[in-house]
Amino acid sequence: MARLSMIAVRQPIRDLVRGLGSLLLPTACAVCRRPRAEPSASIVCSSCMARVTPMVHPQCDRCGHPRLSLHAPQPAGEASTGAPDALPACRWCIRLPAYVRAVRSVTGMHEGTGAALVHALKYDGWSEVAHSMANLMARLRFPDDVVQERAALVPLPLSPTRERERGYNQAERLATALSALWRIPVWPDVVFRTRNTRSQVRLTPSERTGNVAQAFAVQSSMRHRLTGAHIVLVDDVLTTGASLNAAALALSTGGARIISYITFGRAPDPGDRTDPNVDFFKD
């Protein structure tokens, strides 16, 4: 009788656990909304993950942005390096401050399922999508010195108002998931926003820079952590780099020796090569 009583007690608990599991890990993919046939801890189906398109090569060693083909003619007015097979100077790197060491992103936002994953995380409330995204971010290849020196992950902060509306900071969710894979800590409270800013979505590059200028600062109580450290800033998407550069300035001013960036997505640049067999140059 005692055994039957224990079974009777445990069954509702199992049902509750299964119900919570269905709520947190639904049987439908959070991206394509189709039923997930395969057993998986991920809420994104294997098909959607397989259609995340990696950034094309060749890439800049520093900023990770797609480069022009080795076989394309050098743009008019571009200074020659003297090497017949050398790439022209990277036009994306000039956006980065000198103290930014390296930048890496998983996928372009103009192809594959990368944009849908970001949308599910950022706007649809599927915070668990961050784990699937971080699995791909963790595989990105950084220069050896970045791998050896990186001290902590710092997520780009949201304004308190926007974080309340969203329910969480998507960059912090990505950083937390990446932390477990890279085995380095997350410092979510090092940088904060000093003021609310407009959404960057419809702003021009120059407007983006002005919008986030001096919008970040370092907590005075956290400065001792930053002294001499190599910090990796985390965000969901890199567009012009304005927000990450503004946060990097705060980190550098606060004592960080060097900063790198990692994002899941990257917006295409007007001068990008959009077809592997065709080269385009920015006017």
NUSEDO-738630 format. One record per residue: x, y, z negated of N, C-alpha, C in turn; residue number from 1. Coordinates in pm, 1 decimal. Atoms other than C-alpha are relative to their C-alpha. Layout:
((X,Y,Z),(X,Y,Z),(X,Y,Z),NUM),
...
***
This chain:
((82.7,-121.5,0.0),(0.0,0.0,0.0),(86.1,126.7,0.0),1),
((-88.3,-115.9,7.0),(284.3,237.5,-87.4),(61.7,29.4,135.8),2),
((-59.4,-17.3,-132.9),(442.8,173.5,252.4),(-100.9,60.5,97.5),3),
((104.0,-54.6,-86.4),(112.0,242.4,430.8),(-23.9,147.6,-29.4),4),
((18.9,-140.4,39.2),(77.9,566.0,234.1),(111.0,88.6,57.1),5),
((-112.1,-75.9,-53.5),(425.5,678.8,340.1),(-15.3,19.7,150.7),6),
((21.5,-10.3,-144.4),(345.0,603.6,705.0),(-106.8,103.8,29.9),7),
((109.1,-96.3,-19.4),(22.4,801.5,672.5),(48.0,143.4,-19.8),8),
((-53.7,-134.2,25.0),(219.1,1098.9,535.8),(94.3,42.4,111.6),9),
((-100.3,-33.8,-101.3),(497.2,1079.4,795.7),(-59.8,30.2,136.4),10),
((56.4,-17.1,-133.7),(269.6,1063.9,1098.5),(-37.4,145.2,30.1),11),
((28.8,-141.6,-27.5),(133.4,1419.5,1062.6),(126.7,83.9,16.1),12),
((-126.2,-73.8,-12.3),(491.5,1541.8,1015.7),(59.1,-20.1,138.2),13),
((-50.0,27.5,-135.1),(598.5,1367.9,1337.4),(-80.5,77.0,104.3),14),
((85.6,-72.3,-94.5),(299.7,1519.5,1517.7),(33.7,148.9,1.9),15),
((-35.7,-140.5,10.2),(396.2,1863.3,1388.6),(131.4,27.9,71.0),16),
((-130.9,-16.1,-64.3),(756.6,1819.8,1502.6),(-14.2,-6.8,151.5),17),
((22.0,10.7,-145.0),(640.1,1705.2,1847.0),(-67.8,125.3,54.8),18),
((68.3,-120.3,-43.5),(408.1,2004.2,1868.0),(93.8,118.8,8.6),19),
((-98.2,-108.1,-2.4),(688.4,2244.8,1779.5),(96.9,-18.9,115.7),20),
((-89.5,28.6,-112.0),(912.9,2071.7,2032.3),(-61.4,38.6,132.7),21),
((68.6,-36.5,-124.2),(653.3,2120.3,2304.7),(-9.3,150.8,15.3),22),
((8.5,-145.3,-4.7),(623.8,2485.8,2209.7),(134.2,60.9,37.8),23),
((-132.9,-55.1,-23.0),(999.3,2552.4,2207.6),(62.5,-52.3,128.3),24),
((-54.8,62.2,-119.6),(1090.5,2313.1,2490.1),(-115.1,-53.1,85.0),25),
((118.9,42.2,-73.7),(788.3,2303.5,2721.6),(34.1,-100.2,108.8),26),
((-21.7,99.8,-103.3),(745.7,2026.1,2974.5),(9.8,62.9,137.7),27),
((-13.9,-71.5,-127.0),(733.1,2286.4,3253.5),(126.0,84.8,-2.3),28),
((-121.4,-81.0,-12.4),(1046.3,2461.7,3377.3),(-34.4,147.4,-22.4),29),
((24.5,-140.6,29.8),(1069.3,2818.8,3247.5),(22.0,90.1,120.6),30),
((-29.2,-81.3,-118.1),(1184.9,2938.9,3590.5),(-99.6,-26.3,112.0),31),
((89.1,30.9,-112.8),(986.8,2755.4,3861.3),(-139.7,-41.8,-45.2),32),
((127.9,38.0,61.9),(702.5,2649.3,3623.3),(-50.0,-137.6,43.4),33),
((39.6,135.4,-36.6),(695.0,2300.9,3774.2),(27.9,-93.8,-116.6),34),
((-25.7,96.7,107.9),(675.9,1998.2,3540.3),(142.9,-51.9,7.2),35),
((-135.7,54.6,6.9),(1018.1,1879.0,3425.2),(-10.7,-150.3,-17.4),36),
((10.8,145.8,6.3),(1034.2,1508.5,3504.0),(110.4,-60.9,-83.2),37),
((-115.2,60.7,67.7),(1378.6,1450.1,3357.6),(1.7,38.1,-147.6),38),
((-14.9,-35.0,141.8),(1433.6,1429.5,2979.3),(122.5,89.2,-17.0),39),
((-109.8,-95.1,14.3),(1646.0,1727.2,2885.4),(-30.0,95.2,-113.9),40),
((16.7,-100.0,105.2),(1706.8,1968.2,2600.6),(-17.5,139.5,60.0),41),
((10.7,-129.3,-65.7),(1707.0,2251.8,2855.2),(-143.7,26.6,41.2),42),
((134.2,-35.8,-46.3),(1389.7,2440.6,2938.2),(2.7,44.6,146.1),43),
((-13.8,-26.8,-142.9),(1521.4,2497.2,3291.2),(28.9,-131.4,69.9),44),
((-16.5,127.8,-68.6),(1493.6,2207.8,3535.6),(133.4,-5.1,73.9),45),
((-128.5,19.3,-66.8),(1800.8,2062.9,3705.0),(-0.5,59.3,139.9),46),
((8.3,-56.1,-134.5),(1676.6,2180.5,4045.1),(27.4,150.0,-1.6),47),
((-23.1,-143.8,9.4),(1667.4,2545.7,3938.4),(144.8,30.5,-36.9),48),
((-139.3,-21.0,37.4),(2010.4,2516.4,3776.7),(92.7,-27.7,118.1),49),
((-83.8,34.7,-115.1),(2152.7,2353.7,4090.3),(-1.9,109.9,105.4),50),
((11.9,-105.6,-100.5),(2034.0,2651.4,4296.0),(53.5,135.0,-48.2),51),
((-73.8,-120.0,39.7),(2234.4,2905.2,4097.2),(122.3,9.7,90.7),52),
((-104.8,-13.1,-100.6),(2470.7,3032.9,4367.3),(123.1,67.4,-59.4),53),
((-121.2,-62.3,54.6),(2829.8,3094.8,4251.7),(42.1,121.7,81.2),54),
((-57.1,-114.5,-70.8),(3000.7,3422.0,4339.6),(93.4,-49.9,109.4),55),
((-79.7,45.3,-114.1),(3168.7,3392.5,4677.5),(147.6,34.0,-18.8),56),
((-144.3,-22.3,0.5),(3544.2,3378.1,4731.3),(42.0,51.2,137.4),57),
((-92.9,-30.6,108.5),(3794.5,3528.4,4767.3),(-54.5,107.3,-93.5),58),
((40.3,-97.0,100.1),(3754.3,3733.8,4451.0),(121.5,75.9,-50.8),59),
((-105.6,-78.2,64.0),(3956.4,4006.8,4287.2),(42.8,-69.6,-128.7),60),
((-49.7,67.8,119.7),(4179.2,3856.9,4016.3),(-38.5,73.6,-127.8),61),
((32.1,-76.8,120.1),(4091.9,4138.3,3779.5),(-150.5,9.6,-23.2),62),
((141.6,-27.6,24.2),(3725.5,4230.1,3829.5),(-91.6,-113.5,43.8),63),
((81.2,114.6,-38.9),(3606.2,3902.5,3983.3),(-100.3,28.9,108.9),64),
((97.5,-33.4,-103.8),(3416.1,4083.7,4256.7),(44.0,-60.4,132.8),65),
((-36.7,55.4,-131.2),(3400.6,3924.2,4604.2),(83.2,99.3,79.9),66),
((-91.0,-81.9,-78.5),(3679.5,4050.3,4825.7),(-23.6,-16.9,147.9),67),
((5.6,11.8,-144.5),(3710.3,4108.1,5195.8),(88.7,-115.9,44.9),68),
((-73.1,114.9,-51.6),(3840.0,3822.7,5407.1),(146.1,33.7,26.3),69),
((-141.0,-17.2,-31.9),(4214.2,3775.0,5446.8),(21.5,24.6,148.4),70),
((-16.2,-8.4,-144.7),(4153.5,3766.0,5820.7),(-64.3,124.8,59.0),71),
((66.1,-120.6,-51.0),(3961.7,4092.8,5848.2),(102.5,111.1,18.2),72),
((-91.4,-113.9,-15.1),(4134.3,4406.2,5977.5),(-10.2,94.1,-119.1),73),
((-0.3,-91.7,114.3),(4232.9,4659.6,5713.2),(-80.7,124.6,33.5),74),
((81.4,-119.2,-27.2),(3987.3,4952.4,5679.1),(86.0,120.8,35.0),75),
((-72.1,-121.2,-39.3),(4091.5,5281.8,5836.9),(32.3,83.1,-122.4),76),
((-40.9,-83.4,112.5),(4287.9,5494.5,5593.3),(46.0,-77.8,-120.7),77),
((-41.7,81.1,114.7),(4364.4,5202.4,5360.0),(151.5,-13.9,2.6),78),
((-145.5,10.1,6.6),(4725.7,5204.1,5245.8),(43.2,-144.4,17.6),79),
((-49.5,135.6,-24.0),(4921.1,4903.4,5365.2),(88.3,-44.9,-114.6),80),
((-84.1,56.1,105.8),(5082.5,4674.3,5109.2),(130.7,-53.7,54.8),81),
((-120.8,54.4,-59.7),(5341.8,4556.1,5355.9),(-5.4,-149.5,20.2),82),
((12.6,144.6,-14.8),(5234.4,4192.9,5324.2),(-106.4,-29.2,104.2),83),
((95.8,23.0,-108.5),(5063.3,4058.6,5637.0),(-128.0,-68.6,-43.4),84),
((119.1,72.5,43.3),(4819.2,3839.3,5440.9),(-59.4,56.8,-128.3),85),
((46.1,-59.1,126.1),(4753.5,4077.9,5151.4),(-137.7,63.1,18.0),86),
((130.1,-65.8,-0.2),(4405.0,4200.0,5064.9),(16.3,149.5,-23.7),87),
((-1.8,-142.3,34.4),(4334.3,4573.9,5061.0),(-25.0,18.5,-149.7),88),
((24.4,-28.1,141.4),(4317.2,4738.2,4720.4),(-148.1,-16.4,-30.7),89),
((138.3,27.2,37.2),(4000.0,4639.6,4536.0),(-73.4,130.7,-27.3),90),
((76.0,-122.6,16.4),(3737.1,4910.9,4558.3),(-95.3,-6.2,-118.7),91),
((86.1,11.8,117.6),(3534.8,4775.0,4264.6),(80.2,28.4,-126.4),92),
((-83.6,-17.4,119.3),(3826.2,4784.1,4017.8),(15.8,145.4,-42.7),93),
((-20.3,-140.7,36.5),(3849.7,5161.8,4034.1),(-107.7,49.1,-95.9),94),
((105.3,-37.7,95.0),(3528.0,5173.3,3828.4),(38.0,-35.0,-143.7),95),
((-33.4,51.3,132.5),(3701.2,5004.0,3535.8),(106.1,85.0,-68.4),96),
((-104.8,-69.0,75.4),(3896.0,5187.1,3263.9),(125.7,-85.8,-7.9),97),
((-128.4,70.9,3.6),(4263.2,5094.2,3227.5),(4.3,-107.2,-108.1),98),
((-4.5,95.7,110.1),(4195.6,4909.2,2901.1),(-92.8,-119.7,21.1),99),
((80.4,117.5,-32.0),(3954.1,4665.1,3068.0),(86.8,-97.3,78.6),100),
((-93.3,96.6,-58.2),(4156.0,4352.3,3149.1),(-61.3,-81.7,112.5),101),
((57.3,90.5,-99.6),(3919.0,4120.8,3338.6),(-151.9,-1.4,-11.9),102),
((146.5,6.2,-5.2),(3554.6,4085.9,3444.9),(-38.6,-125.4,78.8),103),
((46.5,119.5,-69.4),(3370.1,3767.6,3541.2),(-152.9,-8.6,-8.6),104),
((145.1,23.1,-5.7),(3011.4,3685.2,3645.6),(-23.7,-133.8,68.0),105),
((31.1,131.5,-56.4),(2846.1,3356.0,3735.4),(-52.7,10.1,141.9),106),
((74.6,2.8,-125.3),(2621.9,3451.7,4026.0),(-40.9,138.6,45.6),107),
((55.9,-122.8,-53.6),(2504.6,3727.4,4254.8),(-150.3,1.4,-19.8),108),
((143.1,-11.8,28.2),(2156.8,3859.0,4184.5),(-85.1,1.9,126.1),109),
((73.2,-10.1,-126.1),(2060.5,3864.4,4553.2),(-23.4,-135.6,65.7),110),
((16.4,131.4,-60.7),(2061.1,3487.7,4615.6),(-15.0,-106.3,-107.7),111),
((16.2,109.4,94.5),(1976.1,3155.5,4453.5),(-101.5,31.8,-109.1),112),
((95.4,-14.8,110.2),(1791.1,3131.8,4121.9),(54.2,85.9,-114.4),113),
((-59.4,-80.1,107.5),(2018.9,3362.8,3921.0),(-92.1,108.6,-51.4),114),
((89.2,-108.3,41.6),(1774.8,3655.0,3919.5),(-121.0,-53.2,-75.6),115),
((116.4,58.7,68.6),(1487.3,3425.7,3815.7),(36.0,-41.9,-141.9),116),
((-44.5,36.1,134.8),(1688.4,3297.0,3518.2),(9.6,124.3,-87.9),117),
((-11.2,-124.6,75.7),(1767.3,3651.5,3408.6),(-138.2,54.2,-34.3),118),
((135.8,-50.1,23.6),(1401.0,3749.8,3445.6),(-68.5,-80.6,-110.4),119),
((61.1,85.2,102.8),(1288.4,3451.1,3235.1),(52.8,34.2,-138.1),120),
((-61.3,-35.2,127.7),(1532.7,3549.0,2960.1),(-38.5,140.0,-44.7),121),
((9.8,-141.4,35.2),(1486.0,3922.8,2972.7),(-143.7,50.3,-12.7),122),
((135.2,-56.3,-5.3),(1118.3,3976.0,3049.3),(-111.2,-98.9,-33.6),123),
((104.9,98.7,24.1),(928.5,3648.4,3005.8),(4.7,-61.0,-139.4),124),
((-6.4,47.4,137.8),(1036.8,3578.3,2647.7),(62.0,-136.7,-19.8),125),
((-60.9,132.7,14.0),(1219.3,3250.3,2718.4),(144.2,14.5,-49.3),126),
((-134.1,-23.2,54.5),(1513.9,3312.1,2487.2),(89.7,-122.5,10.8),127),
((-80.3,122.5,-7.3),(1623.5,2947.5,2509.2),(68.3,-16.8,135.6),128),
((-67.3,5.1,-130.0),(1716.4,3001.2,2874.9),(146.4,41.0,-15.1),129),
((-137.2,-45.3,23.3),(2030.9,3164.3,2733.6),(98.1,-116.6,-10.2),130),
((-90.2,114.7,13.3),(2174.8,2819.6,2657.3),(41.4,-53.8,136.3),131),
((-31.4,47.2,-135.1),(2153.1,2707.2,3020.3),(91.2,98.6,71.8),132),
((-82.2,-102.1,-63.9),(2301.2,3036.4,3137.3),(140.9,1.5,-58.8),133),
((-131.0,-1.1,65.0),(2583.8,3025.0,2881.8),(84.5,-120.2,40.3),134),
((-75.8,117.0,-46.0),(2680.1,2675.6,2996.6),(77.5,30.1,127.5),135),
((-69.2,-38.4,-123.4),(2766.7,2822.8,3336.4),(102.2,110.3,-26.5),136),
((-93.8,-107.2,33.4),(2930.1,3132.4,3188.2),(127.5,-54.1,-62.8),137),
((-115.1,57.1,69.2),(3159.3,2917.5,2975.4),(101.3,-60.3,96.1),138),
((-89.1,63.9,-98.1),(3305.1,2758.5,3290.2),(76.4,99.2,85.6),139),
((-69.1,-100.5,-80.5),(3418.3,3084.9,3445.1),(148.6,4.3,-36.3),140),
((-145.2,0.7,20.0),(3794.6,3105.5,3490.4),(51.3,142.3,-17.5),141),
((-63.6,-127.2,30.1),(3962.5,3401.4,3325.2),(151.9,-16.1,9.0),142),
((-146.2,9.1,8.1),(4333.7,3486.2,3340.8),(43.6,-63.1,-132.1),143),
((-47.3,73.9,118.1),(4538.8,3282.3,3092.4),(11.0,88.4,-123.6),144),
((-17.9,-85.9,116.9),(4611.8,3581.3,2869.0),(-133.7,32.7,-66.1),145),
((132.1,-24.9,57.6),(4238.3,3647.8,2824.8),(-43.4,-119.6,-84.4),146),
((38.1,121.7,71.2),(4175.1,3286.8,2721.9),(77.3,-12.2,-131.3),147),
((-83.8,13.3,119.5),(4463.3,3295.9,2474.6),(-27.7,107.7,-104.2),148),
((9.9,-113.4,91.6),(4386.3,3636.9,2323.9),(-140.0,31.0,-49.4),149),
((135.6,-45.1,33.8),(4007.2,3670.9,2311.7),(-33.1,-31.6,-146.0),150),
((20.5,13.3,144.6),(3918.5,3730.7,1948.9),(-147.1,-17.6,-35.9),151),
((142.1,6.0,34.4),(3540.6,3770.0,1954.8),(-83.2,45.1,118.5),152),
((98.8,-43.5,-97.8),(3231.5,3818.9,2168.3),(-84.5,110.3,-61.8),153),
((83.0,-111.1,46.6),(3045.2,4147.7,2133.5),(-112.5,21.0,101.5),154),
((111.1,-22.1,-93.4),(2697.1,4162.7,2292.9),(-29.5,148.1,15.7),155),
((39.8,-139.1,-22.5),(2593.4,4489.1,2452.9),(-128.9,25.2,-77.1),156),
((119.6,-20.5,83.3),(2342.6,4634.9,2204.9),(-114.7,65.4,75.7),157),
((120.7,-69.0,-45.6),(1986.5,4733.9,2285.6),(-35.0,109.9,-99.1),158),
((53.6,-96.3,95.8),(1816.4,5032.3,2133.1),(-96.4,-75.1,-91.8),159),
((93.2,67.1,91.0),(1611.4,4933.9,1825.1),(-141.2,-8.8,56.0),160),
((135.3,0.6,-57.2),(1291.1,5030.2,2009.4),(-14.2,-110.1,103.9),161),
((8.7,99.6,-106.4),(1365.2,4810.8,2310.5),(14.1,-141.7,-55.6),162),
((-15.1,133.9,58.5),(1477.1,4519.6,2094.7),(-128.0,-43.6,-69.8),163),
((128.7,34.6,61.9),(1151.7,4535.1,1897.8),(-101.8,-39.5,106.4),164),
((94.3,31.4,-107.5),(953.7,4536.1,2221.6),(26.5,-137.8,59.1),165),
((-38.4,126.0,-64.3),(1147.6,4240.5,2363.9),(-1.3,-116.0,-98.1),166),
((-3.7,104.7,101.6),(1172.7,4049.6,2036.8),(139.2,-50.1,-30.0),167),
((-139.5,41.4,18.3),(1547.6,3991.1,2071.5),(84.6,75.5,102.0),168),
((-94.8,-56.4,-95.3),(1858.4,4117.4,2246.6),(51.2,-113.4,87.1),169),
((-39.3,109.9,-88.5),(1920.6,3897.2,2552.4),(151.2,-17.9,5.7),170),
((-145.7,10.7,-1.3),(2292.5,3978.4,2549.2),(50.0,-72.5,-124.4),171),
((-40.1,69.3,122.8),(2316.0,3860.9,2188.5),(-30.9,-148.9,8.3),172),
((32.2,141.8,-16.5),(2140.7,3534.0,2275.6),(104.3,-68.5,88.2),173),
((-104.2,55.8,-86.0),(2391.8,3476.3,2555.6),(132.2,-13.5,-75.3),174),
((-124.8,2.6,74.9),(2684.6,3563.4,2329.0),(0.5,-111.0,-104.6),175),
((9.1,104.5,102.5),(2563.8,3327.8,2054.7),(16.6,-138.6,61.7),176),
((-12.7,129.0,-67.5),(2527.4,3037.6,2298.1),(141.3,-20.4,52.9),177),
((-136.4,9.0,-52.4),(2866.3,3114.1,2455.3),(101.5,-20.3,-111.6),178),
((-89.4,14.3,115.5),(3029.9,3137.7,2113.4),(20.4,-146.1,-38.4),179),
((-9.8,141.6,36.5),(2952.2,2772.4,2040.4),(84.4,-78.4,99.7),180),
((-75.4,70.4,-103.7),(3113.8,2668.7,2369.4),(146.4,43.5,3.6),181),
((-137.5,-51.7,0.0),(3421.2,2891.2,2350.6),(66.5,-9.9,-137.3),182),
((-49.4,12.2,137.7),(3456.3,2848.2,1973.9),(73.3,125.7,-46.6),183),
((-45.0,-126.8,55.9),(3513.1,3213.4,1900.4),(-122.8,70.3,-56.8),184),
((116.6,-59.0,67.2),(3291.6,3431.8,1678.8),(-71.8,104.2,83.8),185),
((77.6,-111.3,-54.6),(3017.5,3674.2,1777.4),(-2.0,110.6,-103.8),186),
((8.2,-115.3,89.2),(3033.3,4022.6,1627.7),(-114.3,89.9,49.4),187),
((115.0,-72.8,-55.3),(2680.0,4155.0,1693.5),(-18.8,139.8,-55.9),188),
((24.8,-128.4,66.4),(2701.4,4453.2,1458.6),(116.2,97.8,12.6),189),
((-115.5,-88.5,-14.6),(3028.7,4609.7,1571.9),(-37.0,128.3,73.2),190),
((37.9,-115.6,-82.4),(2878.7,4839.6,1836.8),(-150.1,23.9,-13.7),191),
((142.2,-33.3,4.3),(2546.1,5021.6,1814.3),(-27.8,115.6,94.2),192),
((40.7,-111.9,-85.4),(2351.6,5264.9,2031.3),(-25.7,122.5,-86.4),193),
((17.4,-123.8,75.8),(2366.2,5621.5,1910.9),(-128.9,72.4,36.5),194),
((124.1,-62.9,-44.5),(2054.7,5720.3,2105.4),(-69.6,-91.5,99.5),195),
((73.8,72.2,-102.6),(1782.6,5577.8,2324.4),(38.0,54.3,137.4),196),
((-30.1,-40.0,-136.7),(1854.8,5583.7,2696.1),(-112.4,-45.8,91.7),197),
((98.4,43.5,-99.7),(1633.5,5559.3,3002.6),(41.0,-135.3,57.3),198),
((-31.3,122.7,-72.6),(1609.2,5229.0,3185.3),(91.5,33.8,116.8),199),
((-97.1,-22.7,-105.9),(1897.7,5201.0,3430.4),(-49.2,-47.6,136.3),200),
((39.7,73.9,-119.9),(1696.2,5008.3,3689.8),(-9.3,88.8,122.9),201),
((25.0,-82.1,-119.1),(1598.3,5296.1,3923.2),(96.2,118.3,12.2),202),
((-94.3,-112.2,-2.1),(1897.7,5524.1,3861.3),(112.8,-24.4,99.2),203),
((-116.3,9.1,-87.7),(2179.8,5598.7,4103.2),(123.8,-27.3,-85.9),204),
((-121.3,24.9,78.9),(2536.6,5505.3,3999.9),(41.9,118.6,-86.3),205),
((-40.3,-116.4,79.2),(2614.9,5861.7,3889.9),(-100.2,27.6,-112.0),206),
((101.4,-18.7,103.4),(2285.2,5885.2,3700.5),(15.7,-104.1,-110.3),207),
((-23.0,104.7,100.2),(2360.7,5555.2,3526.8),(112.7,39.2,-93.9),208),
((-114.8,-40.1,82.0),(2695.6,5685.6,3408.0),(-38.7,110.1,-97.7),209),
((43.2,-108.1,87.8),(2541.0,6004.4,3272.3),(-99.7,-44.3,-104.4),210),
((104.3,48.6,90.5),(2253.2,5816.3,3113.7),(58.1,-65.9,-124.3),211),
((-57.0,74.9,113.7),(2479.8,5603.1,2892.9),(125.1,65.8,-57.8),212),
((-118.5,-68.1,52.2),(2760.8,5854.5,2833.5),(-16.0,26.6,-149.3),213),
((-2.7,-18.4,145.7),(2846.8,5855.9,2460.6),(-123.8,-58.7,-68.0),214),
((118.6,63.7,58.5),(2549.5,5627.4,2394.8),(34.6,-112.5,-95.9),215),
((-42.6,109.7,87.1),(2756.8,5375.8,2195.6),(105.3,49.4,-98.8),216),
((-100.8,-30.2,101.4),(2965.8,5391.5,1881.8),(29.0,-126.9,-79.3),217),
((-41.8,114.4,81.7),(3149.7,5150.4,1651.6),(-36.0,26.6,-145.4),218),
((27.7,-11.0,143.8),(3030.8,5086.7,1297.1),(130.8,23.2,-74.2),219),
((-124.2,-33.4,70.7),(3291.1,5246.4,1071.1),(47.6,-114.2,-88.8),220),
((-37.4,111.2,87.8),(3283.0,4944.8,839.5),(58.9,-117.9,76.3),221),
((-48.5,111.6,-81.7),(3380.3,4717.9,1132.0),(132.0,31.1,69.7),222),
((-120.0,-39.3,-73.2),(3683.3,4908.9,1259.9),(119.9,-87.8,-32.2),223),
((-114.6,83.5,36.6),(3925.6,4687.6,1068.5),(4.5,-128.3,81.7),224),
((3.9,120.0,-82.6),(3810.2,4390.8,1275.9),(58.0,25.6,139.0),225),
((-35.7,-29.8,-137.9),(3883.2,4566.5,1602.8),(147.6,29.2,20.9),226),
((-137.1,-47.5,-15.1),(4236.3,4684.4,1537.1),(87.6,-102.6,71.6),227),
((-90.3,85.3,-77.3),(4460.4,4534.5,1804.3),(-64.1,-119.5,67.0),228),
((67.4,121.1,-48.8),(4196.2,4282.3,1915.6),(-33.5,8.9,148.4),229),
((50.1,13.4,-137.5),(4103.0,4160.5,2263.4),(-145.8,-44.8,-11.5),230),
((143.1,23.1,15.8),(3722.3,4179.9,2273.4),(-62.8,-32.8,135.6),231),
((74.4,32.3,-121.6),(3491.6,4021.1,2531.3),(-143.1,51.8,-16.0),232),
((136.1,-55.0,-0.6),(3176.5,4227.5,2596.6),(-90.9,-89.5,82.9),233),
((93.8,91.8,-65.4),(2870.6,4022.2,2694.9),(-127.3,75.4,37.8),234),
((129.5,-52.4,-41.8),(2566.6,4127.2,2898.8),(-61.1,-96.3,100.5),235),
((66.5,91.5,-93.6),(2312.0,3960.0,3124.3),(36.3,29.7,144.7),236),
((-25.2,-36.6,-139.7),(2376.5,4155.4,3446.4),(97.3,117.7,5.6),237),
((-91.2,-110.7,-28.9),(2655.2,4377.2,3576.3),(-45.4,65.0,130.6),238),
((42.1,-71.2,-121.3),(2538.3,4642.4,3822.4),(111.4,95.1,42.5),239),
((-110.0,-91.8,-29.9),(2765.4,4947.1,3836.7),(109.8,-5.7,-106.3),240),
((-96.5,5.6,110.0),(2941.1,4874.8,3505.9),(-10.7,117.9,-93.9),241),
((8.6,-121.7,81.1),(2825.8,5203.9,3352.2),(-22.1,-30.7,-148.1),242),
((30.2,30.5,141.0),(2678.4,5054.7,3032.6),(115.9,-71.6,-67.3),243),
((-112.7,72.9,57.5),(2964.1,4811.4,2976.3),(120.6,92.1,-17.8),244),
((-112.0,-93.3,14.0),(3220.4,5085.7,3040.2),(-20.3,94.7,-117.5),245),
((27.7,-89.5,112.8),(3048.1,5313.9,2788.5),(21.9,-71.4,-132.7),246),
((-21.9,77.3,122.0),(3049.3,5038.0,2526.2),(148.4,-30.4,-18.8),247),
((-143.8,27.0,8.2),(3412.8,4954.9,2609.9),(75.8,121.2,-51.4),248),
((-63.3,-122.8,50.2),(3507.3,5319.0,2549.3),(-13.8,8.9,-151.2),249),
((20.6,-3.4,145.0),(3354.8,5297.2,2202.3),(90.7,-101.2,-69.5),250),
((-86.1,103.4,58.8),(3544.0,4973.7,2132.1),(146.8,42.4,1.5),251),
((-138.8,-44.3,-9.9),(3872.6,5117.0,2255.9),(29.2,112.2,-98.7),252),
((-15.8,-109.2,95.8),(3826.4,5433.2,2052.7),(-0.8,-52.0,-143.1),253),
((9.8,58.0,133.9),(3739.9,5214.5,1753.8),(116.2,-89.4,-38.8),254),
((-120.7,74.9,36.9),(4072.7,5028.7,1770.7),(29.5,-123.8,81.5),255),
((-26.4,118.5,-81.3),(4034.9,4742.7,2018.9),(116.0,27.6,95.4),256),
((-116.6,-17.1,-86.5),(4354.9,4690.4,2216.1),(-37.5,-13.5,146.7),257),
((38.1,28.0,-137.4),(4191.0,4554.0,2528.7),(-137.4,-64.8,0.3),258),
((136.9,52.2,-9.9),(3844.0,4452.7,2649.6),(-16.0,-72.2,132.8),259),
((42.1,67.2,-122.4),(3710.9,4203.3,2903.9),(-152.9,-6.5,0.2),260),
((145.8,9.3,-12.9),(3354.1,4164.9,3035.4),(-37.1,-138.2,53.0),261),
((58.8,119.2,-60.3),(3143.9,3857.0,3102.9),(-151.1,21.0,9.9),262),
((144.8,-7.8,-20.5),(2792.8,3856.1,3249.9),(-44.9,-124.1,75.3),263),
((52.6,110.8,-79.4),(2565.8,3594.7,3399.4),(-17.4,43.4,145.1),264),
((26.6,-45.3,-135.7),(2456.0,3797.3,3703.1),(78.5,123.4,35.7),265),
((-65.5,-121.4,-49.0),(2610.8,4063.7,3920.1),(-77.4,50.7,121.1),266),
((73.6,-58.8,-111.2),(2425.7,4300.4,4149.9),(92.1,16.9,119.9),267),
((-83.4,-19.8,-119.1),(2548.8,4320.4,4509.4),(38.5,145.6,15.8),268),
((-49.9,-133.7,-27.4),(2754.5,4621.3,4607.5),(-22.2,30.9,148.1),269),
((23.7,-31.2,-141.3),(2685.4,4809.3,4933.9),(109.9,-47.7,94.5),270),
((-109.5,42.7,-86.0),(3027.0,4705.1,5062.8),(28.8,-147.8,-5.0),271),
((-26.4,143.3,13.7),(2995.8,4335.8,4978.4),(-12.0,-73.1,131.8),272),
((10.1,89.9,-113.2),(3043.5,4062.3,5231.7),(-116.5,-92.9,-28.2),273),
((121.4,76.5,29.9),(2696.4,3903.3,5246.9),(-7.6,-131.2,74.0),274),
((-5.0,125.4,-73.8),(2781.4,3625.3,5489.5),(143.7,-48.8,-2.1),275),
((-137.0,50.1,8.9),(3086.9,3398.6,5448.5),(80.2,20.1,128.2),276),
((-70.4,-9.5,-125.8),(3170.9,3442.8,5816.7),(9.0,141.8,55.6),277),
((1.5,-137.7,-48.4),(3125.3,3819.2,5843.9),(57.6,90.0,-106.3),278),
((-59.2,-95.6,93.4),(3320.2,4101.8,5685.9),(-63.0,137.2,18.9),279),
((57.3,-132.9,-5.6),(3163.6,4434.8,5597.6),(87.5,92.8,-81.6),280),
((-81.7,-98.0,70.7),(3346.1,4748.9,5493.1),(-86.3,118.8,-39.7),281),
((72.2,-117.3,48.2),(3219.0,5039.2,5289.6),(50.1,124.9,72.4),282),
((-40.2,-123.0,-68.8),(3216.0,5371.9,5473.2),(66.5,95.5,-97.8),283),
***
